Amino acid sequence: MEQWDEKSDKVSKLRPDLEKARALLKMTEVREKRSQLTPLPEFTTLLTEEYYEIIKELITGIMSIDGWKTVSHEFLIGYLARFYQEFNTSEVMTIDQLRIIRNDIAYRGAMISPEYLDRNQMTLLSIIQKLKKIVNQKLSTGKP
């Protein structure tokens, strides 16, 4: 994970975009519904990848509301770690580990053992719920 650096060329300051955040939230809801239909252990790898996409989209939604954009998945996580203290170090590291696993799936064809989700699924679902709560709170107030 890269530490958040607003001066990086991988980061842009933009006007807050609540509509983008709403659209991303809606997409994560669709992904969550699909993930509930995924039988385990056969589709562990795809479900793991889906959890990452949900988390990534929710963090992107938060950043959109706050008026930031980044092309770096590492900076997404760095942003969360820097500005959202409700996520402890263990949760941030879990998200970053998931990013690395997702890259292994996407770029190396790695298959994920069902034991990974046995150990981490509850934590990932908890992280997703916390992120959704933040997005919904920000959208309801209309403030970054």
C-alpha positions, 0 to 999 in steps of 0.5 A: 500500500502506498501512503496517501500523497495528494501531490502525486501524479496519480491523484486529482482533486475534483469537484465532489461527485455525489452522483458517481458515488450513488452509481458506485453504491448501486453497482456494489449492491448488484455485486453483493446480490451476485456474490450471494448466489456464488456457491462455495467452495467451487467459486472461491476465487471469483467471490474473493475477486468480487469482494475486492471489487465491492471494496474498491468501488465503495472507497472510490465512492467515498473519494468521489464525495470527498472530491478526489480521484486516483488511478492507483488502487494502492492510493485508494487504500492509503486514502482510507487509512489516512482519513478514515480512522474507523478502520483499524490497521488490521482492516487496512492490511486485510484490504491491502492483502485482498488487493494483492490477491486480486492482482494475483487472480487477474494477472497470474491466474491464481486460484484461491483456497477456500480456507482463505474465505473461511478465515477472512469472509466475516472480516471482509463483509464487516469492512464492506458494511462499514464502507457502505455506512460511510457512503450512505451517511455522506450521501444523506448529508450531501457533505464530504 
